[in-house]
Amino acid sequence: MSRHPRYPAYRDSGIAWLGAIPAGWGVKRLKYHAGITFSNVDKHSIEGELSIYLCNYVDVYKNDFINASIEFMQATASADEIARFALRRGDVIITKDSESWQDIAIPAYVEADLDGVLCGYHLALIRRNSNRLDGRYLFRALQSNVINYQFATAATGITRYGLGKNAIDNGLIPLPPLPEQQAIAAYLDAATARIDALVAHKQQLIALLHERRTALISHAVTRGLDPSAPLRDSGIAWLGAIPAGWGVKRLKYVAVGLLQYGANEVADSDDPDNPRYIRITDIDESGALREDTFRTLDKVVAKPYMLDDGDLLFARSGATVGKQFSIDES
C-alpha cells in the first residue's frame, strides 16, 4: 500500500499507459514546454576551432547529475556549436542512440551552468521553458519506467537503436502546476538520497564480507583449522609458514591425468537433452552456475570434454584468470 496521501480528486488522463492523474494536472507534449536539440559535436579536435570540454554519452549514462566534478573529455567546437550546446543549469540530457532499446532516453540533470562544457554526440539536449517546466521534475519524470517506456519503444533499428527528434518532441509528460513540480522534485531528491545512502552502506558491508570470506578461505587452506598447530617455513615467499605436517606440491603431481583445455565451440544451443556447456561467463561472483546463460553442446562434440564429480574448472586467461568452479554432482 502506498504511503503517499491521495489527492482530493482524479481524472482520466485519456492515455491508456498513464491512467488516472490528479484533477489539477495536465498531460503535455514535451515540445510545447521545452526545446530539443540533437548535438553534432563529436570527440575530434579540429585545428582552428575553440577548445571545449565534452559531456559524452557515458557521462550521462553513468551519472544522474552533471556537474563540474566529472572529468569531461577535451575536444574542439565552433563558436556556433558552443552557443547552441553549452550546458546550462536546469538542462536535461538524454541518450538517443544505443545498442539496446533499454538504454534509450536515460536522463541526466545539469546542476549548474558549465561554461565551456558542451552536450556531445548521441545525446539530446532538452532546455525547458522555466515558466512552465521544472528541470528537476522533468529529469525525475524521464526516470519513471512508465514515462520512459514511450521513448524506448519509439526507438528504431535492428543492431543499433536510435530515437528521432519527432519522438522526443511528441513525448507525453504529466504536468502538475510549477510549484507542485518543484515540490515533487525536492521530495524525490531527498527520498532517493536516503535510499542511495542505504545502498552505499550495504555495498560497503558486502565488500567487507567479501574480504572476510576471502581471508577465511585463505587462512583455512594455508594454516589449517588448528590455531595451535606448529608451523614451518614453506620455502615459498608468497606462501610463508604452513602447518608442520603439510607439504607443498605442484598441481600436476596431484591431479589425475593431464590438464586439459576446454572446448572452443560456438554456444548456440540450449537443448536440455545435450550436455551443458560451461563457460567462464556462466560462473557468477559467488561461484555458482548462472541459469540465464544456459547453453549445451552436441553429445558427439562434447564427448572429449565431459566432466566428472570433483573436477575443477580454472580460467587460464583474460580478466577472469584464476576464477574457478568445482563440479559437484551430489
C-alpha positions as CSV (number, residue, x, y, z in Angstrom):
1,M,0.0,0.0,0.0
2,S,1.3,3.5,-0.9
3,R,2.3,5.8,2.0
4,H,1.6,8.9,-0.1
5,P,-1.6,10.8,0.6
6,R,-4.2,10.7,-2.1
7,Y,-5.3,13.8,-4.0
8,P,-8.9,15.0,-3.4
9,A,-9.9,14.1,-7.0
10,Y,-8.5,12.3,-10.0
11,R,-9.4,12.4,-13.7
12,D,-8.8,10.1,-16.6
13,S,-5.7,11.2,-18.5
14,G,-7.0,9.8,-21.7
15,I,-3.8,7.8,-22.2
16,A,-4.0,4.1,-21.6
17,W,-0.5,3.6,-20.2
18,L,-0.7,6.6,-17.9
19,G,-4.2,6.1,-16.4
20,A,-5.7,8.5,-13.9
21,I,-3.9,11.6,-12.8
22,P,-4.7,14.3,-10.2
23,A,-7.5,16.6,-11.3
24,G,-5.3,19.7,-11.4
25,W,-2.7,18.1,-13.6
26,G,-2.3,18.3,-17.4
27,V,-0.6,16.0,-19.9
28,K,1.5,17.8,-22.4
29,R,3.8,17.0,-25.3
30,L,7.4,17.9,-24.5
31,K,7.9,20.2,-27.5
32,Y,5.3,22.7,-26.0
33,H,7.4,23.2,-22.9
34,A,11.0,22.6,-23.9
35,G,13.3,23.0,-26.8
36,I,15.0,19.8,-28.0
37,T,18.3,19.8,-30.0
38,F,20.5,17.0,-31.2
39,S,24.2,17.6,-30.7
40,N,26.6,17.1,-33.6
41,V,29.7,17.8,-31.5
42,D,32.0,14.8,-31.5
43,K,35.2,13.9,-29.7
44,H,37.5,15.0,-32.5
45,S,39.8,18.1,-32.2
46,I,39.9,20.2,-35.3
47,E,42.5,22.9,-35.9
48,G,41.1,26.4,-35.8
49,E,38.2,25.5,-33.6
50,L,37.8,26.6,-29.9
51,S,38.9,24.3,-27.1
52,I,36.0,22.9,-25.1
53,Y,35.0,20.0,-22.8
54,L,32.5,17.4,-24.0
55,C,29.8,15.8,-21.9
56,N,29.6,12.4,-23.6
57,Y,27.2,9.5,-23.7
58,V,29.0,7.7,-20.9
59,D,28.9,10.8,-18.6
60,V,25.1,10.9,-19.0
61,Y,24.6,7.1,-18.8
62,K,26.6,6.8,-15.5
63,N,25.6,10.0,-13.7
64,D,22.2,11.2,-12.6
65,F,23.7,14.7,-12.2
66,I,26.0,16.6,-14.5
67,N,28.4,18.9,-12.7
68,A,32.0,20.2,-12.5
69,S,33.2,17.1,-10.6
70,I,33.0,15.0,-13.7
71,E,36.3,14.6,-15.7
72,F,35.0,15.6,-19.2
73,M,36.8,14.8,-22.4
74,Q,38.6,17.7,-24.2
75,A,37.7,18.4,-27.8
76,T,37.1,21.4,-30.0
77,A,33.9,23.1,-31.3
78,S,32.9,26.1,-33.4
79,A,31.5,29.3,-31.9
80,D,28.0,28.4,-33.2
81,E,28.2,24.9,-31.6
82,I,29.3,26.5,-28.3
83,A,26.3,28.8,-28.4
84,R,23.9,26.0,-29.1
85,F,25.2,23.2,-26.9
86,A,26.9,24.7,-23.8
87,L,25.3,23.3,-20.7
88,R,23.1,25.4,-18.5
89,R,21.5,24.8,-15.1
90,G,18.2,23.1,-15.5
91,D,19.0,21.4,-18.8
92,V,18.2,17.7,-19.1
93,I,20.3,15.5,-21.4
94,I,19.1,12.1,-22.6
95,T,20.7,9.3,-24.6
96,K,19.2,9.0,-28.0
97,D,21.3,6.1,-29.6
98,S,22.2,2.8,-28.2
99,E,22.8,-0.9,-28.9
100,S,19.9,-1.7,-26.6
101,W,16.5,0.0,-26.6
102,Q,16.6,-0.3,-22.8
103,D,19.3,2.3,-22.8
104,I,17.3,4.8,-24.8
105,A,16.3,8.1,-23.1
106,I,18.4,7.7,-20.0
107,P,18.3,11.1,-18.4
108,A,20.8,13.3,-16.5
109,Y,20.2,16.7,-14.9
110,V,22.6,19.6,-15.3
111,E,23.0,21.2,-11.8
112,A,24.8,24.4,-12.8
113,D,25.9,26.5,-15.7
114,L,29.0,24.8,-17.1
115,D,30.8,27.3,-19.4
116,G,32.9,25.5,-21.9
117,V,31.2,22.1,-21.4
118,L,29.1,21.0,-24.4
119,C,26.5,18.3,-24.9
120,G,28.1,15.6,-27.0
121,Y,27.1,13.4,-29.9
122,H,24.5,10.6,-29.5
123,L,22.7,12.9,-26.9
124,A,19.7,15.1,-27.0
125,L,19.7,18.4,-25.1
126,I,16.4,19.4,-23.6
127,R,16.1,23.0,-22.4
128,R,12.9,23.6,-20.6
129,N,10.7,26.7,-20.5
130,S,11.4,27.7,-16.9
131,N,8.0,29.3,-16.5
132,R,6.2,26.0,-17.3
133,L,8.5,23.1,-16.6
134,D,10.9,22.5,-13.8
135,G,14.1,20.8,-15.0
136,R,14.5,18.5,-12.0
137,Y,10.9,17.4,-12.3
138,L,11.4,16.6,-16.0
139,F,14.5,14.6,-15.0
140,R,12.6,12.6,-12.5
141,A,9.7,12.1,-14.9
142,L,12.1,10.7,-17.5
143,Q,13.4,8.3,-14.9
144,S,10.0,6.8,-14.4
145,N,9.6,3.5,-16.2
146,V,6.0,4.4,-17.1
147,I,7.0,7.6,-18.9
148,N,10.4,6.5,-20.2
149,Y,8.9,3.4,-21.9
150,Q,7.2,5.5,-24.6
151,F,10.6,6.7,-25.8
152,A,12.3,3.3,-25.6
153,T,9.6,1.8,-27.8
154,A,9.8,4.7,-30.3
155,A,13.4,3.9,-31.0
156,T,14.1,2.3,-34.3
157,G,16.8,0.0,-35.6
158,I,18.0,-3.6,-35.6
159,T,21.5,-3.9,-34.3
160,R,21.6,-0.3,-33.1
161,Y,18.6,1.8,-31.9
162,G,18.0,5.5,-32.5
163,L,15.4,7.9,-31.1
164,G,14.2,10.5,-33.6
165,K,13.6,14.1,-32.7
166,N,9.9,13.8,-33.6
167,A,9.5,11.0,-31.0
168,I,11.1,13.2,-28.3
169,D,9.1,16.3,-29.3
170,N,5.8,14.4,-29.0
171,G,6.6,12.6,-25.8
172,L,3.9,13.0,-23.3
173,I,4.7,14.3,-19.8
174,P,2.2,14.6,-16.9
175,L,2.4,18.2,-15.8
176,P,1.4,19.5,-12.4
177,P,1.4,23.2,-11.7
178,L,5.0,24.5,-11.5
179,P,5.1,24.9,-7.7
180,E,4.0,21.3,-7.4
181,Q,6.6,20.1,-9.9
182,Q,9.2,21.8,-7.7
183,A,7.8,20.1,-4.5
184,I,7.8,16.7,-6.2
185,A,11.4,17.1,-7.4
186,A,12.5,18.2,-3.9
187,Y,10.8,15.3,-2.3
188,L,12.3,12.8,-4.7
189,D,15.8,14.4,-4.3
190,A,15.6,13.8,-0.5
191,A,14.0,10.3,-0.7
192,T,16.4,9.0,-3.3
193,A,19.4,10.4,-1.4
194,R,18.3,8.4,1.6
195,I,17.9,5.3,-0.5
196,D,21.3,5.9,-2.2
197,A,22.9,6.2,1.3
198,L,21.4,2.9,2.4
199,V,22.6,1.2,-0.8
200,A,26.1,2.6,-0.4
201,H,26.2,1.3,3.2
202,K,25.0,-2.1,2.1
203,Q,27.6,-2.2,-0.7
204,Q,30.3,-1.3,1.8
205,L,29.1,-4.1,4.1
206,I,29.0,-6.6,1.2
207,A,32.6,-5.6,0.2
208,L,33.7,-6.2,3.8
209,L,32.0,-9.5,3.9
210,H,33.7,-10.5,0.6
211,E,37.1,-9.6,2.1
212,R,36.2,-11.6,5.2
213,R,35.2,-14.6,3.0
214,T,38.4,-14.4,1.1
215,A,40.5,-14.1,4.2
216,L,38.7,-17.0,5.8
217,I,39.3,-19.3,2.8
218,S,43.0,-18.2,2.5
219,H,43.7,-18.9,6.2
220,A,42.0,-22.3,6.2
221,V,43.9,-23.6,3.2
222,T,47.3,-22.2,4.3
223,R,47.1,-22.5,8.1
224,G,44.5,-25.2,8.7
225,L,41.8,-25.3,11.4
226,D,44.0,-25.8,14.5
227,P,45.4,-22.4,15.6
228,S,47.8,-24.1,18.0
229,A,49.4,-26.3,15.3
230,P,53.2,-25.8,15.0
231,L,54.3,-24.1,11.7
232,R,57.3,-24.4,9.4
233,D,58.6,-22.3,6.6
234,S,57.2,-23.4,3.3
235,G,60.2,-22.1,1.4
236,I,57.9,-20.1,-0.8
237,A,57.9,-16.3,-0.2
238,W,54.3,-15.6,-1.1
239,L,53.0,-18.6,0.9
240,G,55.0,-18.2,4.1
241,A,54.6,-20.6,7.0
242,I,52.4,-23.7,6.9
243,P,51.5,-26.4,9.4
244,A,54.5,-28.6,10.2
245,G,52.8,-31.7,8.8
246,W,51.8,-30.2,5.5
247,G,53.6,-30.3,2.1
248,V,53.6,-28.1,-0.9
249,K,53.2,-29.9,-4.3
250,R,52.9,-28.8,-7.9
251,L,49.4,-29.3,-9.2
252,K,50.5,-31.6,-12.0
253,Y,51.7,-34.2,-9.4
254,V,48.3,-34.3,-7.5
255,A,45.9,-34.1,-10.5
256,V,44.7,-37.3,-12.2
257,G,45.7,-37.3,-15.8
258,L,46.9,-34.3,-17.9
259,L,45.5,-30.9,-17.5
260,Q,43.1,-30.3,-20.4
261,Y,41.9,-27.2,-22.2
262,G,38.1,-26.8,-22.5
263,A,36.1,-26.8,-25.7
264,N,36.3,-23.9,-28.0
265,E,32.9,-24.1,-29.7
266,V,30.1,-21.7,-30.5
267,A,27.5,-21.7,-27.8
268,D,24.3,-21.5,-29.9
269,S,22.2,-24.4,-28.5
270,D,20.1,-24.7,-25.3
271,D,18.8,-28.2,-26.0
272,P,18.3,-29.7,-22.5
273,D,18.9,-33.2,-23.8
274,N,22.6,-32.4,-24.5
275,P,25.4,-31.9,-22.0
276,R,25.7,-28.4,-20.5
277,Y,28.4,-26.3,-22.0
278,I,30.1,-24.4,-19.1
279,R,32.0,-21.2,-20.0
280,I,33.7,-18.8,-17.6
281,T,30.8,-16.3,-18.2
282,D,28.4,-18.9,-16.8
283,I,30.0,-18.7,-13.3
284,D,28.8,-15.8,-11.1
285,E,30.7,-13.9,-8.5
286,S,29.6,-16.3,-5.8
287,G,31.0,-19.3,-7.7
288,A,27.6,-20.7,-8.7
289,L,26.4,-21.5,-12.2
290,R,24.1,-18.9,-13.8
291,E,20.9,-20.4,-15.3
292,D,20.2,-17.4,-17.5
293,T,23.3,-18.2,-19.7
294,F,22.5,-22.0,-20.0
295,R,23.9,-23.5,-23.2
296,T,24.6,-27.0,-24.4
297,L,26.9,-28.9,-26.8
298,D,26.1,-31.7,-29.1
299,K,26.9,-35.0,-27.4
300,V,29.5,-36.0,-30.1
301,V,31.3,-32.7,-29.8
302,A,31.1,-32.7,-26.0
303,K,32.4,-36.2,-25.5
304,P,36.2,-35.4,-25.1
305,Y,35.3,-32.7,-22.6
306,M,32.8,-34.5,-20.3
307,L,33.3,-33.6,-16.6
308,D,33.3,-35.8,-13.6
309,D,32.4,-35.2,-10.0
310,G,35.2,-33.3,-8.3
311,D,36.7,-31.8,-11.4
312,L,37.9,-28.3,-11.2
313,L,37.5,-25.7,-13.9
314,F,40.0,-22.9,-13.9
315,A,40.1,-19.7,-16.1
316,R,43.6,-19.5,-17.7
317,S,43.5,-16.1,-19.4
318,G,41.8,-12.8,-19.6
319,A,40.4,-10.6,-16.8
320,T,38.9,-13.6,-15.1
321,V,42.2,-15.6,-14.9
322,G,42.2,-17.8,-11.8
323,K,38.4,-17.9,-11.5
324,Q,37.3,-21.4,-10.5
325,F,34.3,-23.8,-10.5
326,S,34.1,-27.2,-8.8
327,I,31.9,-29.9,-10.3
328,D,29.6,-31.3,-7.6
329,E,27.2,-33.9,-8.8
330,S,25.9,-34.9,-5.3
